[in-house]
C-alpha cells in the first residue's frame, strides 16, 4: 500500500509541474507574440507617416499649379492630423 501511495504522490507532483511549466511556456509565447505585434505596428506607423507626407507634398504641388477647393481642404485636414500626432 505504501509504495502505491508514493507512486501516486510522485505522479501527481510530476503532473502538477507539467501543468505549471506548460502555463509558463504559454504565457511566454504570448509575450513574444505581443512584442512581434508591437514591432509590426511601429513599422506600419512609420510607413503611414511617410505615405501621408508624400500625399501632402503632392497636394501642395497641385495647389501650386492652381488647383483649389478640395485640394486646399485636404491639405488643411492632413496638416491638422499631422500636428495632432506630433503633439501626442
C-alpha positions, 0 to 999 in steps of 0.5 A: 500500500505504501509504495502505491501511495508514493507512486501516486504522490510522485505522479501527481507532483510530476503532473502538477509541474507539467501543468505549471511549466506548460502555463509558463511556456504559454504565457511566454509565447504570448509575450513574444507574440505581443512584442512581434505585434508591437514591432509590426505596428511601429513599422506600419506607423512609420510607413503611414507617416511617410505615405501621408507626407508624400500625399501632402507634398503632392497636394501642395504641388497641385495647389501650386499649379492652381488647383483649389477647393478640395485640394486646399481642404485636404491639405488643411485636414492632413496638416491638422492630423499631422500636428495632432500626432506630433503633439501626442 
